Amino acid sequence: MFAPGSDRPFDRPGPDEARALIESCGLRFEPGYDDLAGLYEQGRLVACGARAGYVLKMLAIAPDHQGGDALGELVTRLVQSGLACGQDTLFVFTLPQNAPSFQALNFRLLAAHGQAALLECGPGLPAYLAEHAAQITPGRNGAVVINGNPFTLGHLHLVERAAARVDRLYLFVVREDSSVFPFAVRFRLAREATARLGNVTVLDTSRYAVSAGTFPSYFLKRLDSRSEAQMQIDLRLFAQHIAPSFHLAARFVGEEPLCPATAAYNRMMAEVLTEYGIALDIIPRIEAGGLPISATRVRAALRDGETKGLEQLVPPATLAFLSSEAARPIQTLLKES
Amino acid sequence: MRIRTKASAGTMQSSDLMVVVEPSETLRVDVDSTVKKQYEHLIRAQISATLEQLQVTAGHIKISDRGALDYAIAARVETAIRRAAKE
């Protein structure tokens, strides 16, 4: 395919050309990617695939070119473009029957369930676990995973209750920057609010829980078969890889009376985690003024400019941030949305 | 030779390997290979020989191998290092 005199084997295909090949392979064409690579033979597009951030998607190979090394060539090209953008680890969602083709390219399988499999290549999960090895203590530990957008008294209540029931509580803050409050702020506020709790360690989830890689539709707050498949993958990755490494015997969540997507996630979590011998403890929400405290409520108050009474919803660290100059752009963002 | 910047060489095709090198204070070599069980020791020996020959004493070397032969390993590692040394 790299024969001298032939056309450049790689090119960026036009969206229509790519769409035709992708749809002929039974995949859905989704606009929104950083790189689209095509592999040509005698002027015909025979394979294409895209990279959106650290996620490879829409990898499609014409039937008469399957089983050869087209996938290797295509992935090489996308990995190189990822490296050039500082994305050393790349994820791919695929059908379970295609997982071995990726494993032959040294991708590691992170989780599989039903019609979906998630794999990654690069330093990835082993590097994440090695990075946190020093923070892992033995015992019967627990985990709380939060977005903390922003950190509220509800989160604090959940963490306090959970910490009282385990040897060490790992508070994982979602790394993905898809929320109004940037990760650095969410992480710092979680840390400051829980600093006085001696057995709580605040960590970032990297991309191994509720990320654009494991659970893209979480951020869309939408419920369908697709988001359900993603939830399954997200939970199984947690149960199979994160839980054993951190000696997690329990995961704690807040009761979810308001958001249907989160409520469905909690129900499925109970089912999946018990399969792996991990307990799910649901902690009732605390209320202020007769309504449950939630980050959604705090954001609504900020949007409407109702800053009075915020101290009943958020801990001092969050309150201090919200009244600082640094919170201005966030408030503007909320008002525009 | 000193690894000054991040660089890569090679492909993920069969019988080839992809090498990514990054600056680091210590020398660390990570090997992923489809034939890791059988040949990791030989892959590592080849990488060490190449690093020694180029007098590389520090850096993070990451290999994703699909059954490349010795000379391919030597060539890809050398290319990645020369790129990283900005020669």
Interface residues (C-beta under 8 A of the other chain):
Chain A: D69 G72 E73 V75 T76 V79 Q80 L83 D88 A104 L105 N106 C121 G122 P123
Chain B: K6 S8 T11 M12 Q13 S14 M18 V20 D30 D32 S33 T34 K62 S64 D65 R66
